[in-house]
Amino acid sequence: MTLAPPSLPDNHVRVNCGKVGVLVVNLGTPDSPDPADVKRYLKEFLSDPRVIEIPAVIWQVILRGIILNTRPKKSAAAYSKVWTDRGSPLLVITQDQAAGLQTRLGDAVIVRYAMRYGKPSIPAELKALQDAGCERILLAPLYPQYSGATTATVVDKAAEHLADTRWQAALRTLPPYHDDPAYIDALEADTLRQLRALDFVPEVLLLSFHGMPLRTLELGDPYHCQCRKTARLLGERLAKADGFESMRVETTFQSRFGRAQWLEPATDATLIAEGEKGTKRLAVTAPGFSADCVETLEELAIEGRDEFLEAGGEHYAVLSCLNTSEAGMEMLEAIIRRELSGWI
């Protein structure tokens, strides 16, 4: 005798389930290079206590009274120099990285992307993955080096969403990959590919990482140490490359903001110093950025060029980030497949 399965009540809510999701996350971008949109973006970004570690009662007065009345116009001008027909370079590249990962990973997972600040938001994209049936989600901040102001704040935002979610998905977080062999292999391969395509051989290669206040290091943030390790491992590889044995590799930190002391040496000061002491051929790469953005396309490629050439330099180049290069996508696929182990 075969028993029929029990029937569901008429008001039973049917839900999708049983799937695995990947959410790749990058820093963020304004909706447009218009000063009003840039102001809205900066307000969200600079109000994050992970980013600005000053008591809110003091910082909000400075932010609203001074910074948001002066900085948006300057930042909007920088964004307008690099904006594309598809929008913000960072958003476009992250979107393409997600699409590339979807192709590489196939139907085993659903891949989406989000920005920590701006759109699409982390809560909205986590909800979209759950609505699509994802009960297990890999949160993948695309920051090779860990910092409280980057990876940690992505996790914070995801946790805020989970706190308001009745049926929570199981969540994993992609760890920093600053010394992962797959990452160092990708940096070596793509850096050499681009160096060999230049019409000059650099005397100096700057490895420029995003700066952080020195105070973060003193409080125990591992970011500085992880940047230095990435630089050391990549530098050791490049020193063995044919044709670049005499190229000097230096590590610097860019994007200083405010009056506090930041990690040093500073990229802008180093560019000027190199030009003044006679360096004629210099290239810059930014291994801490997973995708090109205003910091690489405007700050390094435009402002940096002017600084170096005006100081006496003659040949200058900024290499692209890993972006959607073959080496970069192979690396992302490898580290994400590893973190999905047991799920797919």
N, C-alpha and C positions, 0 to 999 in steps of 0.2 A: 504494500500500500504506500503510495507516494503522497506526502503532505504538500499542499500548495503553500508557497511562501506567504507570510502575513501581508495583507494589503496595507499600504500607507494611508494615513488619514488625508482627507481632501486638502487640508490646510498645511500639509507638510512642505517645508521649504527645501527645494532641491539645490544643492551647491556643487560646484566643481571641486574636485579634490584629487590628491595623488600625484601632483606634478612638482617639479623642481624649478626654482627660479634663480636667476643671477641678476643682481642690480649693480651695474658699474656706476661709480659716483666720482664726479670731479668737483672742483671748487665752486664755480658759478660764474654768472655773467649777467649784465643788465639785458633787458629786452631789446634795447636799441642803443645807439650812441648818443641819443638825445639827453641833454643834461638832467631832465626830470626823471628819466628812467635810470640814469646812472646814480642820481641822488637816492632813489628808492633802494637800489641795490646796495649802495654803500651804507645806508642806514641799517639794513639787515646784517650785512657783513660786519660792520664795525660795532654793532651792538651785542655781538656774541662775546660773552665773558671768557670764552676759551681763546679768543683772538686778542682782545684787549683786556689785560688782567689788572685793571684799575677799578676801584670801587665805583659801582654804577652811579651813585649819587654825585660823584665828582666828574666821572667821564661823560655822562649824558649832557651835562652843562657845556663841556668843551665840544662834544660832538655836535649837538644841536645849535649851539651858539656861534661856533667858529667853523668847524670842519665842513659841515653840510652846507654852509653858505659860501664856501670858497673852493673846495676840492672837486665837486661834481663837474664844474665847467672845464677844469684842467684835465680831469680823467676822461671826460666826454671827447675832448679833442684827440686824446691818445687812441681811444677806441675807434674814432672815425677814420683814423689812418689805416686800420687793419681790418675793418668790417668788410665782410664779403657779401655777395649776392644771396647766399644762403643764410647769412647772419653772423653771429659771433664765431670766430675761428675755434675757440675752445668748445663751444656747444656742437658745432658741425663735426669736429674731429671725434669728440666723444660719441656722438650719434653714429658715426661711421665705424668706430671701434666696436660698439655694441652690435651693429649689423654684421660686422665681420666675425665677431665671436658667435653670433647666432648661426651663421653659415658653417663655421668650423665645428661647433658643438652639435649641430643638427637638432632633431626633434626631442632629444633627451632632456633639454631644458628650454625654458623661456627666458630670453635675455632682454632686459630693459636698461635704461640709463636715467640718471638724475643728477641734479646739481645741488650742492649743499646750500647755496644761496641763489635765489632766483628760481627759474622754472626750467624743466619740470622738477617739482619738489620731491624729496625723499618720501614723505608720507603718502603723497599721491601715487607714486610709482610702486611702493610696497603694497598699497591697497589694490592697485591694478594687477599685480602679480598674484595676490591672494584671490581676487575675483576670478582670475584665469585658472584657479585651481592649485596654485603653488602652496603646498604645506611645508616645504623646506626651501629656504632662500639663502643664497650666499650673498652677503653684502660685501662689495668689492671696491673699497676706496682706492683710486688709482694714484696713491702716494707711495713711491718706493721707500721713502724715509719716514719714519713715524714722528709725529708731533702732536701734542695736545691740541694745537690749533688747526690740525688737519684731520688726521684719522680719528682722533678721539671725538671731535665735534660731529663727525658723520655718525658715529655710534650713538652719541647723545641724541641726535635727531631721530634716528631709527627707534631708540628706546622710548622717546616721547610718543611716537606713533603706537608702539606696542602697548604702552600704558593705557591707551584709549581703545584698545582692540580686545573684543571679547574672545574671539577664536584666534589665538596667536599662531603664526607660522614658526616653525623651528628656524633659528637664525644662526648662521656662522658668519664670521668676519675674516676677510682676506688679511693675513698679517703683513707687516712691512716686508719688502723683498729687496732691501738695499744691498745685500751681499749674496743674494740667490744666484747660483751659477747661470741659470737661464737668463737672468737680467743682465749680468755682466757680459755674458756671451753676446746678447743682443746689442748692448751698448758698443762693445768692441767692433762687431761686424758692421753696424750702421755708421759708427763714427769713421771707421776706415773707408767705408764706401764713399762717404761724403768728402773726406779729406782728399782722397785720390781723384775726385772730380773737380777739385779746385784748380785754378790756373796758376797757383803758387804753393810753395811748401811753407807752412807757418813756422816761424821761429818759436812761437809761444802758442799754446792752446790753453785757454782759460776754461775751467769747469766751473760754471756759475750756478750756484744753488740759490733758491729764494732765501732771503735773510730772515732772521728772527732776533728779537731783543736778547742781549746777552743774559739778561735776568732769567730767561727760560732755561738756559743751560745750568745756571747756578741753582735753580730750583729742581733740577733732576730730569729735565726733558732730554731724551736720547737723540734728538734730531741732529745736533751738531756732530756728534760722534758717528752717527750713521752716514751722514754726508761725507765725512772724512774717510770712512771705510770704503764707501763707493768710489770716491776719488782715488784712493790708494790702489784698489783692485783694478780699476780701469787704467790708471796710469802705468801700472806694471805691465799690463797687456800691450798698451800702445808703445812702450819703450822697446818692445821686441819686434815691432812691425817694420818690415823692409821700407826704407825711405824716410822713416820718421824717428830714427834712433837719436838724432840730435835735437829733436823738438822738445822744448821745455814745457812741462804740464804744471799749471798752477790752479789752486782752488780758491774761489772767491764767493762772496755772498752779495746779492743784489736787493733792490727794492727797499732801501731804508725808508723809514717813515717816523716822523716825530723827533723829539730831542733825546730820547733814551739812547744809551750805548747799544749798538747792535753787533752781531757776529762779524768778525773781520778776518781777512782783509775785504774791503768793499770792492765790488766789481767796477763801479765808475771810477773810483780813485786809482785802482790798479791799471785801468785802461789809459788814464792820463799819465801815470807814472811810467808805464812801459813806453809810451810814445816819446816822452821827454828824455828817457835814458837811451834812446836810439833803436828800439825795436821797430822794424819796418813792416814785418809780416806777422799778422796775428789772427787767430780764429777763436771763436767762442762756441761752446756747446753747453746745454743746460740739462744735464742728466737727471735732475730731480723732477723735471716736468714730464708728465706722460703725454702731453699734447701741447702744441704751440698755442700761445695766448698773447694777450697784450704785453705781458712781461717779457716775452721772447721776441715777438714781432715788432714791437715799438720800442720798448726800453733798451733791449740789446741790439736789435738790428738797425734802428734808426738813431736813437740817442747815443748808443754806444759807438756807432760808427763815427758820428760827429766828434765825440770826445777823443777818440783815438787819432783820427786824421788831423784834427786841430792841434794835437799835442806833438805831431811830427811823424805819425805812422803813415804808411803808403798803401798797404794791402790789408783788407779786413773782410772777414766773412763770419756769419753766424750760421751754424749748422742747424738743421731741423731737428725737432724732438723725434722720438721713436714713432709717434703718431700711428698711422696705419701701414707703416713699412712692413715688409715681409718679416724682418727680424723682430720687429715689435709685436706683430700679431702672433707669431709663433711663440714668443715669450708669454704673452697674455694667455694664450690657450693652454700652455703648459702649466702655469701656476694656478690657473683657475680649475683645470681638470684635476690637479692634485688636491685642491681644497674641496672638490666635490666627491672625493673618494668615499665610497660607501653609499653615496646617494644615487650615482648613475653607474 
